[in-house]
Amino acid sequence: MVKYMPYRNIEDKRKYDREWARRKRSGQITRLTQIPSKEESHKRMLERQRKYNLNKRKYLEENYGKQCCVCHEPRIMIIHRKDGQRHKLFTNMSFKELREEVEKHKDEYVRVCGICHTGIHWAMKYLNLKWEDISTQK
Ligand SMILES: [Zn+2]
């Protein structure tokens, strides 16, 4: 019993096998599709990663907007939890995880720029302010 049969047609399979055997006998490479080089597969991996991160960013933009919710500048954005508690970083989450978190706790987070983020945590720590005191969204 053949577990994996790539060809529906047994004649095609036989033809392929004969070709394979012929290549093998004549010392040719038996593989028909080229194995990508290390650089090529690295490039493909980076491209996949880039697209993946882009999708995550798009999703966050759709849910939290493109601009910092404090200064409204379109800088590099960070997801901040309003109560200031530690949370798993969105950048370390898979897309699935991130989506689940947003669906469950959307209102607990805001998207702010790095500068305001530092400022928010400073104000929370040293001025003992809460998110409601800091937020410009009234
Ligand atoms: Zn900002």
Residues whose N, C-alpha, C, O or C-beta is under 5 A from the ligand:
A	BS01	ZN	C68 V70 C71 H72 V112 C113 C116
